[in-house]
Amino acid sequence: MTTTKTKTELWPPIHELHYDSGKTGWQVACQLDGERIRETFATKGEAKTRGRADSAASRE
């Protein structure tokens, strides 16, 4: 889902994480079948791929 004014994807929310070690990670946070899911990934591309799969599954 995107807004009409921007091309920013709103669902699922993908957040950038900053660890104490200095590394950066990406988190997909969503709810699927009443269960809250939070998964972390090394790259934003991996997080987007997983987020699309979760979004498609929730529409079924």
NORVEN-V139743 format. One line per field, one symbol per residue. psi: psi as a letter, one per 30 degrees, with the letter a starting at -180 (. if undefined). A space follows every 50 residues. Layout:
psi=???
This chain:
psi=kllfflgkkfklkjkkkjlffflklkkkjlkkhgkkkjkkleleeeeeee eeeeeeeff.
